[in-house]
Amino acid sequence: MSRIRYGIALTAACAAVLLAGCSGGARMSSDSAPQADSAGRQSRPVKQPLAEGKGGVVSGVKVTPQERQVIYTGTMTVRAKRVAAAVQQAKLIVTGAGGYLSREDSSSDGDIEDRATLEFKVPPAKYGQVTARLGKELGSQLSMSQGTQDVTLEVADVNSRVKSAEQSLESLRTLLKRAGTIGQVLDVEREISTRESDLESLQARQKELAGQVAMATLTVQLVGPVAVVDDPGDEPAGFLGGLEAGWSALVSFTRVTLTVLGASLPWLIFVSPFVALTVFLARRNRARRPVPPRSEVV
């Protein structure tokens, strides 16, 4: 009886091995079976390489480059024949490119000495075109400075913090529904108020960054034909710069001192007789006072 059982077990084991061998053979025949060339010779199976990343790690993920978030700023000075007409023309150029005027300051010292400062918001895609047109069509371009600031990491950080703050608030609101005592309710509400304030601050910064990235800032200073334009590059440096700055400070101090003295002089002339009379009467009263006799010591 035991031999029969042993024979049955041995037969089952052999059948399992046979099935495994057949499945392995089928897999070999389908994937890595030897290939026969035109001469009838068999070639060895070719193994297909796996897509590997750095360090031998298999990766099937497609990396998408992150869009850069850049803030564009520029400052331009243009001398125009008529500042008022140049202001209107600059507005037309910018609005035609999809931008708008955000700030305007102007001063009139005569038609040839007028000044105007315009701050425009321009789409970054049209920024170069707009600056070129303003420099050529408004008059004679005197100076132009441009700058960029890459805020990609800051934008990503702010967006991540906003998302985390929103999730934290949702968790706190869920916890508030489960609070069982008044003390727990007050504690959770206090924490919710703090988190909401932080979230509002982050959202304000997020909105500010989005606006600065979406629209470039271009400041245009328009001056009349004879208006004086200060050029920081013409200022002397080193010893001469310090000497000029010291002389300017001395002149300014002397001018202020003389102005104060000139304003005070009429008051001094008016008050001086009264002061002199008061001093004279005080001295006369002091002279009329009897001198007390000295006591003799015995």
ZIRA-V222463 format. One record per pair of residues at least 12 apart in sequence whose C-alpha atoms are under 8 Angstrom apart, sorted by sequence separation. I is the first residue (numbers start at 1). GAP is how many residues later the second one is. D is the distance in whole Angstrom. If there is no record, write none. Layout:
I | GAP | D
I | GAP | D
This chain:
33 | 12 | 6
104 | 12 | 7
105 | 12 | 5
176 | 12 | 6
32 | 13 | 5
104 | 13 | 6
105 | 13 | 7
175 | 13 | 8
176 | 13 | 7
32 | 14 | 7
104 | 14 | 5
32 | 15 | 8
103 | 15 | 6
104 | 15 | 6
102 | 16 | 8
103 | 16 | 5
172 | 16 | 7
101 | 17 | 7
102 | 17 | 6
103 | 17 | 7
101 | 18 | 6
102 | 18 | 6
101 | 19 | 5
102 | 19 | 7
172 | 19 | 8
173 | 19 | 8
100 | 20 | 6
101 | 20 | 6
172 | 20 | 7
99 | 21 | 7
100 | 21 | 5
99 | 22 | 5
100 | 22 | 7
99 | 23 | 4
169 | 23 | 6
98 | 24 | 7
99 | 24 | 6
97 | 25 | 7
98 | 25 | 7
94 | 26 | 7
97 | 26 | 8
169 | 26 | 7
168 | 27 | 8
169 | 27 | 7
83 | 28 | 8
94 | 28 | 7
82 | 29 | 7
87 | 29 | 8
97 | 29 | 6
82 | 30 | 7
165 | 30 | 7
81 | 31 | 7
83 | 31 | 6
87 | 31 | 8
83 | 32 | 7
83 | 33 | 7
97 | 33 | 7
165 | 33 | 8
166 | 33 | 7
165 | 34 | 6
94 | 36 | 7
93 | 37 | 7
162 | 37 | 6
93 | 40 | 8
162 | 40 | 6
93 | 41 | 8
161 | 41 | 7
162 | 41 | 7
90 | 44 | 7
158 | 44 | 7
158 | 47 | 8
159 | 47 | 7
90 | 48 | 7
158 | 48 | 6
89 | 49 | 7
155 | 51 | 7
72 | 52 | 7
86 | 52 | 5
86 | 53 | 8
155 | 54 | 7
78 | 57 | 7
80 | 58 | 6
81 | 58 | 7
76 | 59 | 8
79 | 59 | 8
80 | 59 | 5
78 | 60 | 7
79 | 60 | 6
80 | 60 | 7
78 | 61 | 6
79 | 61 | 5
78 | 62 | 6
79 | 62 | 6
78 | 63 | 4
79 | 63 | 7
77 | 64 | 6
78 | 64 | 5
76 | 65 | 8
77 | 65 | 5
78 | 65 | 7
76 | 66 | 8
77 | 66 | 5
76 | 67 | 6
77 | 67 | 7
76 | 68 | 4
75 | 69 | 6
76 | 69 | 7
74 | 70 | 7
75 | 70 | 5
74 | 71 | 6
75 | 71 | 6
74 | 72 | 4
73 | 73 | 6
74 | 73 | 6
72 | 74 | 8
73 | 74 | 5
72 | 75 | 6
73 | 75 | 6
72 | 76 | 5
71 | 77 | 6
72 | 77 | 7
70 | 78 | 7
71 | 78 | 5
70 | 79 | 6
71 | 79 | 6
70 | 80 | 4
71 | 80 | 7
69 | 81 | 6
70 | 81 | 6
68 | 82 | 7
69 | 82 | 5
70 | 82 | 7
68 | 83 | 8
69 | 83 | 5
68 | 84 | 6
67 | 85 | 8
69 | 86 | 7
127 | 89 | 7
124 | 90 | 7
123 | 91 | 7
124 | 91 | 6
123 | 92 | 5
124 | 92 | 6
122 | 93 | 5
123 | 93 | 6
121 | 94 | 5
122 | 94 | 5
121 | 95 | 6
122 | 95 | 6
121 | 96 | 5
122 | 96 | 7
120 | 97 | 6
121 | 97 | 6
119 | 98 | 7
120 | 98 | 5
119 | 99 | 6
120 | 99 | 6
119 | 100 | 4
120 | 100 | 8
118 | 101 | 6
119 | 101 | 6
117 | 102 | 7
118 | 102 | 5
117 | 103 | 6
118 | 103 | 6
117 | 104 | 4
116 | 105 | 6
117 | 105 | 6
115 | 106 | 7
116 | 106 | 5
115 | 107 | 6
116 | 107 | 7
115 | 108 | 5
114 | 109 | 6
115 | 109 | 6
113 | 110 | 7
114 | 110 | 5
113 | 111 | 5
112 | 112 | 5
113 | 112 | 7
115 | 112 | 8
111 | 113 | 7
112 | 113 | 5
113 | 113 | 6
114 | 113 | 7
112 | 114 | 6
113 | 114 | 5
112 | 115 | 7
99 | 116 | 8
87 | 135 | 8
86 | 136 | 8
83 | 139 | 6
72 | 140 | 8
83 | 140 | 6
71 | 141 | 6
72 | 141 | 7
83 | 141 | 6
71 | 142 | 5
76 | 142 | 8
78 | 142 | 7
80 | 142 | 7
82 | 142 | 6
70 | 143 | 6
72 | 143 | 8
73 | 143 | 6
74 | 143 | 6
75 | 143 | 6
76 | 143 | 6
77 | 143 | 6
78 | 143 | 6
79 | 143 | 6
80 | 143 | 6
81 | 143 | 6
82 | 143 | 8
69 | 144 | 6
71 | 144 | 8
72 | 144 | 5
73 | 144 | 5
74 | 144 | 5
75 | 144 | 5
76 | 144 | 5
77 | 144 | 5
78 | 144 | 5
79 | 144 | 5
80 | 144 | 6
81 | 144 | 6
71 | 145 | 6
72 | 145 | 6
73 | 145 | 6
74 | 145 | 6
75 | 145 | 6
76 | 145 | 6
77 | 145 | 6
78 | 145 | 6
79 | 145 | 6
80 | 145 | 6
75 | 146 | 8
77 | 146 | 8
79 | 146 | 6
